[in-house]
Amino acid sequence: MDPASLVVGALAAGTIAGTQEVATTAIKEAYAELKALLRRWFQGRPAAVTALEQHELAPRKWAPVLEMELSRTEALSDPAVLSSAQKLRDAARAVGIEVDSDTYTIDARNAHGFAVGRNSNVNIFHSPNDPSQKSGS
């Protein structure tokens, strides 16, 4: 997993844990630690601070902006940031919350139905009108 996905995914997991009232002391402490480290890296960068704060309110919407702001600093090569993100991710996993922004890539342009999730079975049905499925004569 790339460092940006680790950090942003860990923050999202911490946010989700807090909203579901399953946040343990370990999750709360790891979340606070990671945010404090990132605030130091984002010092003097108002757009980055905004992305960090707004990510807590709307993780999916702000994840790309936060990743971009992270890439503009050296935070993703800071061992303390990466260790803190991993600690938060592990604490969230311990209560059943896992957020990996790079787990799934879904292309459903020609789908008539699909299932997403761990252990999902997917059956693909092609429409009789789908030109990509017609055999040549």
LINGI-V675341 format. One line per field, one symbol per residue. phi: phi as a letter, one per 40 degrees, with the letter a starting at -180 (. if undefined). psi: psi as a letter, one per 20 degrees, with the letter a starting at -180 (. if undefined). burial: 1 if it has 24 or more other ideal C-beta (glycine too) atoms within 12 Angstrom, else 0. A space follows every 10 residues. Layout:
phi=???
psi=???
burial=???
This chain:
phi=.cdccccccc ccccccdccc fbccdccccc ccccccccdc ccdgbdcccc ccccdccadc ccdcccdccc ccbcdcbcdc cccccccccc ccdcbgbbbb cbcbbbbbdb cbiabbicgc bbbbbbcccc ccbcccb
psi=pqhghgghhg ggghggghhj kjorhggggh gggghgghhg hjpjnhhggg ggghhhhmgg gighgggghh ijajhijohh ghggghgggg hghhjjppoo ijgpppokhj qiqrqprpkq ppppppqijo hiipqq.
burial=0011111111 1111111100 0010001001 1011101110 1100000110 1100110010 0110111011 0010110000 1101111110 1110101111 1000000000 0000000000 0000000000 0000000
